[in-house]
Amino acid sequence: MDNFQEQMEEIKQLKAEQALHRKQLEENRQRALAKRNQTKHLVTLGKIVDKLLPEDAAYQSEDDILEMLKDKLCSASDNNSHEKS
């Protein structure tokens, strides 16, 4: 009888561990999915920024690229404000 109870306790413990592992797997899956979605978003933003830059931007410094982007964004917002007037 003691052997049976020990086996039942062991089964109970294994089921608890299994439930914990399932929970951890689901949490990991959710984190991976969120990271994947964030990466897709960043890639999309990168493509948008790339379209705003001239072809030779790869040879420019980061500061020059930032200035180019600021100029583009400022001129775009100026154009939008003139269109609304």
A tleap script that builds the chain and sets N, CA, C and O, in Angstrom:
source leaprc.protein.ff14SB
mol = sequence {
  NMET ASP ASN PHE GLN GLU GLN MET GLU GLU
  ILE LYS GLN LEU LYS ALA GLU GLN ALA LEU
  HIE ARG LYS GLN LEU GLU GLU ASN ARG GLN
  ARG ALA LEU ALA LYS ARG ASN GLN THR LYS
  HIE LEU VAL THR LEU GLY LYS ILE VAL ASP
  LYS LEU LEU PRO GLU ASP ALA ALA TYR GLN
  SER GLU ASP ASP ILE LEU GLU MET LEU LYS
  ASP LYS LEU CYS SER ALA SER ASP ASN ASN
  SER HIE GLU LYS CSER
}
set mol.1.N position { 0.822 -1.191 0.000 }
set mol.1.CA position { 0.000 0.000 0.000 }
set mol.1.C position { 0.866 1.254 0.000 }
set mol.1.O position { 0.565 2.229 -0.689 }
set mol.2.N position { 1.958 1.217 0.791 }
set mol.2.CA position { 2.854 2.363 0.835 }
set mol.2.C position { 3.449 2.648 -0.537 }
set mol.2.O position { 3.596 3.805 -0.931 }
set mol.3.N position { 3.786 1.597 -1.253 }
set mol.3.CA position { 4.352 1.745 -2.587 }
set mol.3.C position { 3.363 2.452 -3.511 }
set mol.3.O position { 3.749 3.318 -4.296 }
set mol.4.N position { 2.100 2.081 -3.414 }
set mol.4.CA position { 1.054 2.696 -4.239 }
set mol.4.C position { 0.937 4.186 -3.929 }
set mol.4.O position { 0.845 5.007 -4.843 }
set mol.5.N position { 0.940 4.535 -2.649 }
set mol.5.CA position { 0.824 5.944 -2.259 }
set mol.5.C position { 2.047 6.740 -2.722 }
set mol.5.O position { 1.922 7.889 -3.147 }
set mol.6.N position { 3.221 6.125 -2.636 }
set mol.6.CA position { 4.435 6.790 -3.110 }
set mol.6.C position { 4.346 7.063 -4.605 }
set mol.6.O position { 4.719 8.136 -5.079 }
set mol.7.N position { 3.844 6.071 -5.343 }
set mol.7.CA position { 3.695 6.241 -6.784 }
set mol.7.C position { 2.682 7.342 -7.105 }
set mol.7.O position { 2.887 8.133 -8.026 }
set mol.8.N position { 1.608 7.388 -6.351 }
set mol.8.CA position { 0.587 8.424 -6.572 }
set mol.8.C position { 1.169 9.817 -6.290 }
set mol.8.O position { 0.906 10.767 -7.027 }
set mol.9.N position { 1.953 9.926 -5.225 }
set mol.9.CA position { 2.600 11.203 -4.900 }
set mol.9.C position { 3.581 11.605 -6.003 }
set mol.9.O position { 3.662 12.771 -6.390 }
set mol.10.N position { 4.315 10.623 -6.492 }
set mol.10.CA position { 5.277 10.894 -7.561 }
set mol.10.C position { 4.547 11.352 -8.825 }
set mol.10.O position { 4.989 12.284 -9.498 }
set mol.11.N position { 3.446 10.703 -9.141 }
set mol.11.CA position { 2.645 11.087 -10.309 }
set mol.11.C position { 2.110 12.503 -10.140 }
set mol.11.O position { 2.122 13.296 -11.081 }
set mol.12.N position { 1.641 12.812 -8.937 }
set mol.12.CA position { 1.135 14.153 -8.648 }
set mol.12.C position { 2.232 15.203 -8.853 }
set mol.12.O position { 2.003 16.264 -9.433 }
set mol.13.N position { 3.421 14.876 -8.362 }
set mol.13.CA position { 4.550 15.799 -8.491 }
set mol.13.C position { 4.931 15.972 -9.965 }
set mol.13.O position { 5.202 17.086 -10.414 }
set mol.14.N position { 4.951 14.876 -10.703 }
set mol.14.CA position { 5.287 14.947 -12.124 }
set mol.14.C position { 4.261 15.774 -12.900 }
set mol.14.O position { 4.621 16.532 -13.801 }
set mol.15.N position { 2.993 15.625 -12.549 }
set mol.15.CA position { 1.949 16.417 -13.207 }
set mol.15.C position { 2.123 17.903 -12.911 }
set mol.15.O position { 1.919 18.742 -13.789 }
set mol.16.N position { 2.496 18.224 -11.684 }
set mol.16.CA position { 2.726 19.626 -11.320 }
set mol.16.C position { 3.912 20.197 -12.101 }
set mol.16.O position { 3.858 21.328 -12.584 }
set mol.17.N position { 4.981 19.410 -12.222 }
set mol.17.CA position { 6.147 19.846 -12.992 }
set mol.17.C position { 5.780 20.027 -14.462 }
set mol.17.O position { 6.219 20.977 -15.111 }
set mol.18.N position { 4.976 19.111 -14.973 }
set mol.18.CA position { 4.549 19.182 -16.362 }
set mol.18.C position { 3.716 20.444 -16.601 }
set mol.18.O position { 3.884 21.115 -17.619 }
set mol.19.N position { 2.838 20.759 -15.684 }
set mol.19.CA position { 2.020 21.967 -15.811 }
set mol.19.C position { 2.901 23.215 -15.784 }
set mol.19.O position { 2.673 24.158 -16.542 }
set mol.20.N position { 3.900 23.217 -14.917 }
set mol.20.CA position { 4.826 24.344 -14.849 }
set mol.20.C position { 5.591 24.492 -16.160 }
set mol.20.O position { 5.753 25.604 -16.664 }
set mol.21.N position { 6.058 23.388 -16.707 }
set mol.21.CA position { 6.785 23.428 -17.972 }
set mol.21.C position { 5.897 23.930 -19.102 }
set mol.21.O position { 6.342 24.708 -19.946 }
set mol.22.N position { 4.655 23.492 -19.123 }
set mol.22.CA position { 3.716 23.979 -20.148 }
set mol.22.C position { 3.538 25.488 -20.042 }
set mol.22.O position { 3.532 26.201 -21.044 }
set mol.23.N position { 3.392 25.958 -18.803 }
set mol.23.CA position { 3.224 27.397 -18.568 }
set mol.23.C position { 4.462 28.163 -19.038 }
set mol.23.O position { 4.346 29.208 -19.678 }
set mol.24.N position { 5.639 27.640 -18.720 }
set mol.24.CA position { 6.878 28.292 -19.138 }
set mol.24.C position { 7.013 28.300 -20.659 }
set mol.24.O position { 7.459 29.290 -21.240 }
set mol.25.N position { 6.633 27.211 -21.296 }
set mol.25.CA position { 6.681 27.152 -22.759 }
set mol.25.C position { 5.757 28.191 -23.382 }
set mol.25.O position { 6.127 28.849 -24.355 }
set mol.26.N position { 4.579 28.338 -22.837 }
set mol.26.CA position { 3.628 29.323 -23.354 }
set mol.26.C position { 4.161 30.742 -23.161 }
set mol.26.O position { 4.035 31.580 -24.053 }
set mol.27.N position { 4.755 31.010 -21.997 }
set mol.27.CA position { 5.341 32.332 -21.755 }
set mol.27.C position { 6.478 32.608 -22.737 }
set mol.27.O position { 6.590 33.709 -23.276 }
set mol.28.N position { 7.313 31.604 -22.963 }
set mol.28.CA position { 8.411 31.757 -23.924 }
set mol.28.C position { 7.877 32.000 -25.329 }
set mol.28.O position { 8.417 32.817 -26.074 }
set mol.29.N position { 6.820 31.291 -25.683 }
set mol.29.CA position { 6.218 31.466 -27.007 }
set mol.29.C position { 5.681 32.881 -27.165 }
set mol.29.O position { 5.862 33.506 -28.210 }
set mol.30.N position { 5.024 33.384 -26.131 }
set mol.30.CA position { 4.476 34.741 -26.184 }
set mol.30.C position { 5.594 35.778 -26.303 }
set mol.30.O position { 5.475 36.743 -27.058 }
set mol.31.N position { 6.671 35.576 -25.559 }
set mol.31.CA position { 7.810 36.511 -25.645 }
set mol.31.C position { 8.425 36.479 -27.039 }
set mol.31.O position { 8.749 37.524 -27.603 }
set mol.32.N position { 8.587 35.287 -27.590 }
set mol.32.CA position { 9.166 35.153 -28.929 }
set mol.32.C position { 8.268 35.812 -29.967 }
set mol.32.O position { 8.759 36.465 -30.888 }
set mol.33.N position { 6.971 35.647 -29.826 }
set mol.33.CA position { 6.030 36.266 -30.756 }
set mol.33.C position { 6.092 37.787 -30.661 }
set mol.33.O position { 6.075 38.473 -31.683 }
set mol.34.N position { 6.163 38.311 -29.454 }
set mol.34.CA position { 6.258 39.762 -29.266 }
set mol.34.C position { 7.556 40.290 -29.868 }
set mol.34.O position { 7.572 41.346 -30.500 }
set mol.35.N position { 8.633 39.554 -29.671 }
set mol.35.CA position { 9.924 39.978 -30.222 }
set mol.35.C position { 9.889 39.933 -31.749 }
set mol.35.O position { 10.434 40.815 -32.412 }
set mol.36.N position { 9.258 38.921 -32.294 }
set mol.36.CA position { 9.129 38.808 -33.756 }
set mol.36.C position { 8.333 39.982 -34.310 }
set mol.36.O position { 8.714 40.572 -35.322 }
set mol.37.N position { 7.233 40.321 -33.651 }
set mol.37.CA position { 6.423 41.444 -34.107 }
set mol.37.C position { 7.189 42.756 -34.004 }
set mol.37.O position { 7.082 43.610 -34.884 }
set mol.38.N position { 7.956 42.918 -32.941 }
set mol.38.CA position { 8.766 44.127 -32.780 }
set mol.38.C position { 9.813 44.203 -33.894 }
set mol.38.O position { 10.050 45.276 -34.450 }
set mol.39.N position { 10.435 43.080 -34.218 }
set mol.39.CA position { 11.435 43.047 -35.280 }
set mol.39.C position { 10.808 43.409 -36.620 }
set mol.39.O position { 11.390 44.171 -37.391 }
set mol.40.N position { 9.623 42.867 -36.903 }
set mol.40.CA position { 8.932 43.198 -38.151 }
set mol.40.C position { 8.647 44.690 -38.221 }
set mol.40.O position { 8.801 45.308 -39.275 }
set mol.41.N position { 8.230 45.270 -37.099 }
set mol.41.CA position { 7.936 46.700 -37.037 }
set mol.41.C position { 9.201 47.520 -37.305 }
set mol.41.O position { 9.171 48.490 -38.061 }
set mol.42.N position { 10.303 47.124 -36.683 }
set mol.42.CA position { 11.559 47.846 -36.880 }
set mol.42.C position { 12.058 47.728 -38.318 }
set mol.42.O position { 12.604 48.688 -38.861 }
set mol.43.N position { 11.878 46.578 -38.932 }
set mol.43.CA position { 12.267 46.405 -40.332 }
set mol.43.C position { 11.428 47.315 -41.221 }
set mol.43.O position { 11.953 47.934 -42.146 }
set mol.44.N position { 10.142 47.400 -40.950 }
set mol.44.CA position { 9.264 48.285 -41.719 }
set mol.44.C position { 9.701 49.737 -41.571 }
set mol.44.O position { 9.768 50.473 -42.555 }
set mol.45.N position { 9.998 50.146 -40.345 }
set mol.45.CA position { 10.481 51.513 -40.124 }
set mol.45.C position { 11.795 51.748 -40.864 }
set mol.45.O position { 12.002 52.814 -41.445 }
set mol.46.N position { 12.670 50.766 -40.844 }
set mol.46.CA position { 13.943 50.887 -41.556 }
set mol.46.C position { 13.739 51.063 -43.048 }
set mol.46.O position { 14.448 51.847 -43.679 }
set mol.47.N position { 12.785 50.350 -43.622 }
set mol.47.CA position { 12.489 50.486 -45.050 }
set mol.47.C position { 11.953 51.877 -45.360 }
set mol.47.O position { 12.300 52.467 -46.383 }
set mol.48.N position { 11.108 52.400 -44.476 }
set mol.48.CA position { 10.568 53.749 -44.667 }
set mol.48.C position { 11.697 54.771 -44.632 }
set mol.48.O position { 11.776 55.648 -45.492 }
set mol.49.N position { 12.563 54.654 -43.642 }
set mol.49.CA position { 13.692 55.584 -43.514 }
set mol.49.C position { 14.605 55.462 -44.729 }
set mol.49.O position { 15.081 56.469 -45.252 }
set mol.50.N position { 14.849 54.242 -45.174 }
set mol.50.CA position { 15.716 54.019 -46.329 }
set mol.50.C position { 15.182 54.731 -47.570 }
set mol.50.O position { 15.959 55.255 -48.368 }
set mol.51.N position { 13.866 54.752 -47.733 }
set mol.51.CA position { 13.264 55.427 -48.888 }
set mol.51.C position { 13.434 56.942 -48.810 }
set mol.51.O position { 13.449 57.619 -49.838 }
set mol.52.N position { 13.562 57.475 -47.602 }
set mol.52.CA position { 13.735 58.919 -47.436 }
set mol.52.C position { 15.160 59.379 -47.740 }
set mol.52.O position { 15.389 60.558 -48.008 }
set mol.53.N position { 16.097 58.470 -47.700 }
set mol.53.CA position { 17.507 58.829 -47.856 }
set mol.53.C position { 17.969 58.699 -49.301 }
set mol.53.O position { 17.453 57.872 -50.052 }
set mol.54.N position { 18.948 59.523 -49.690 }
set mol.54.CA position { 19.517 59.376 -51.034 }
set mol.54.C position { 20.329 58.079 -51.128 }
set mol.54.O position { 20.658 57.461 -50.115 }
set mol.55.N position { 20.641 57.688 -52.354 }
set mol.55.CA position { 21.341 56.416 -52.562 }
set mol.55.C position { 22.718 56.384 -51.916 }
set mol.55.O position { 23.173 55.324 -51.487 }
set mol.56.N position { 23.386 57.527 -51.841 }
set mol.56.CA position { 24.740 57.543 -51.286 }
set mol.56.C position { 24.754 57.677 -49.761 }
set mol.56.O position { 25.809 57.923 -49.176 }
set mol.57.N position { 23.624 57.521 -49.128 }
set mol.57.CA position { 23.538 57.676 -47.670 }
set mol.57.C position { 24.394 56.654 -46.930 }
set mol.57.O position { 24.819 56.901 -45.801 }
set mol.58.N position { 24.646 55.524 -47.552 }
set mol.58.CA position { 25.461 54.494 -46.899 }
set mol.58.C position { 26.882 54.983 -46.641 }
set mol.58.O position { 27.581 54.455 -45.777 }
set mol.59.N position { 27.306 56.000 -47.400 }
set mol.59.CA position { 28.663 56.527 -47.250 }
set mol.59.C position { 28.711 57.766 -46.359 }
set mol.59.O position { 29.771 58.364 -46.179 }
set mol.60.N position { 27.568 58.147 -45.806 }
set mol.60.CA position { 27.481 59.333 -44.955 }
set mol.60.C position { 27.634 58.934 -43.487 }
set mol.60.O position { 27.425 57.780 -43.114 }
set mol.61.N position { 28.000 59.909 -42.670 }
set mol.61.CA position { 28.087 59.659 -41.230 }
set mol.61.C position { 26.675 59.635 -40.641 }
set mol.61.O position { 25.721 60.095 -41.268 }
set mol.62.N position { 26.561 59.097 -39.441 }
set mol.62.CA position { 25.249 59.065 -38.780 }
set mol.62.C position { 24.700 60.468 -38.583 }
set mol.62.O position { 23.504 60.703 -38.751 }
set mol.63.N position { 25.578 61.401 -38.225 }
set mol.63.CA position { 25.132 62.784 -38.022 }
set mol.63.C position { 24.578 63.383 -39.314 }
set mol.63.O position { 23.555 64.067 -39.301 }
set mol.64.N position { 25.266 63.118 -40.438 }
set mol.64.CA position { 24.779 63.623 -41.726 }
set mol.64.C position { 23.427 63.003 -42.081 }
set mol.64.O position { 22.530 63.681 -42.581 }
set mol.65.N position { 23.300 61.717 -41.816 }
set mol.65.CA position { 22.036 61.026 -42.105 }
set mol.65.C position { 20.917 61.603 -41.247 }
set mol.65.O position { 19.811 61.829 -41.738 }
set mol.66.N position { 21.200 61.841 -39.968 }
set mol.66.CA position { 20.187 62.442 -39.091 }
set mol.66.C position { 19.769 63.819 -39.596 }
set mol.66.O position { 18.586 64.156 -39.568 }
set mol.67.N position { 20.724 64.609 -40.055 }
set mol.67.CA position { 20.403 65.933 -40.604 }
set mol.67.C position { 19.521 65.806 -41.846 }
set mol.67.O position { 18.553 66.549 -42.009 }
set mol.68.N position { 19.868 64.853 -42.720 }
set mol.68.CA position { 19.054 64.633 -43.925 }
set mol.68.C position { 17.623 64.271 -43.544 }
set mol.68.O position { 16.665 64.787 -44.119 }
set mol.69.N position { 17.495 63.384 -42.573 }
set mol.69.CA position { 16.155 62.963 -42.151 }
set mol.69.C position { 15.389 64.119 -41.526 }
set mol.69.O position { 14.199 64.292 -41.790 }
set mol.70.N position { 16.069 64.918 -40.692 }
set mol.70.CA position { 15.407 66.081 -40.094 }
set mol.70.C position { 14.916 67.026 -41.177 }
set mol.70.O position { 13.788 67.516 -41.120 }
set mol.71.N position { 15.779 67.284 -42.179 }
set mol.71.CA position { 15.385 68.177 -43.271 }
set mol.71.C position { 14.173 67.629 -44.019 }
set mol.71.O position { 13.226 68.358 -44.310 }
set mol.72.N position { 14.218 66.331 -44.325 }
set mol.72.CA position { 13.088 65.704 -45.040 }
set mol.72.C position { 11.803 65.796 -44.225 }
set mol.72.O position { 10.749 66.153 -44.751 }
set mol.73.N position { 11.899 65.470 -42.941 }
set mol.73.CA position { 10.704 65.474 -42.094 }
set mol.73.C position { 10.178 66.889 -41.890 }
set mol.73.O position { 8.967 67.110 -41.882 }
set mol.74.N position { 11.085 67.845 -41.724 }
set mol.74.CA position { 10.639 69.235 -41.550 }
set mol.74.C position { 9.982 69.750 -42.819 }
set mol.74.O position { 8.948 70.414 -42.755 }
set mol.75.N position { 10.573 69.450 -43.978 }
set mol.75.CA position { 9.971 69.920 -45.226 }
set mol.75.C position { 8.637 69.223 -45.470 }
set mol.75.O position { 7.714 69.828 -46.016 }
set mol.76.N position { 8.528 67.964 -45.074 }
set mol.76.CA position { 7.254 67.251 -45.232 }
set mol.76.C position { 6.194 67.851 -44.323 }
set mol.76.O position { 5.043 68.006 -44.730 }
set mol.77.N position { 6.570 68.190 -43.095 }
set mol.77.CA position { 5.574 68.774 -42.191 }
set mol.77.C position { 5.218 70.185 -42.633 }
set mol.77.O position { 4.075 70.608 -42.457 }
set mol.78.N position { 6.173 70.933 -43.206 }
set mol.78.CA position { 5.870 72.267 -43.740 }
set mol.78.C position { 4.894 72.163 -44.905 }
set mol.78.O position { 3.962 72.960 -45.014 }
set mol.79.N position { 5.113 71.176 -45.778 }
set mol.79.CA position { 4.208 70.980 -46.915 }
set mol.79.C position { 2.810 70.622 -46.440 }
set mol.79.O position { 1.822 71.106 -46.993 }
set mol.80.N position { 2.721 69.786 -45.428 }
set mol.80.CA position { 1.412 69.394 -44.900 }
set mol.80.C position { 0.697 70.571 -44.271 }
set mol.80.O position { -0.519 70.695 -44.409 }
set mol.81.N position { 1.422 71.438 -43.583 }
set mol.81.CA position { 0.768 72.584 -42.940 }
set mol.81.C position { 0.310 73.591 -43.987 }
set mol.81.O position { -0.708 74.254 -43.791 }
set mol.82.N position { 1.043 73.721 -45.104 }
set mol.82.CA position { 0.620 74.625 -46.173 }
set mol.82.C position { -0.611 74.088 -46.891 }
set mol.82.O position { -1.485 74.855 -47.294 }
set mol.83.N position { -0.679 72.758 -47.051 }
set mol.83.CA position { -1.828 72.154 -47.722 }
set mol.83.C position { -3.094 72.322 -46.908 }
set mol.83.O position { -4.176 72.463 -47.478 }
set mol.84.N position { -2.985 72.311 -45.588 }
set mol.84.CA position { -4.160 72.429 -44.727 }
set mol.84.C position { -4.659 73.864 -44.647 }
set mol.84.O position { -5.822 74.096 -44.315 }
set mol.85.N position { -3.785 74.844 -44.950 }
set mol.85.CA position { -4.178 76.262 -44.846 }
set mol.85.C position { -5.138 76.665 -45.930 }
set mol.85.O position { -5.562 77.819 -45.981 }
savepdb mol mol.pdb
quit
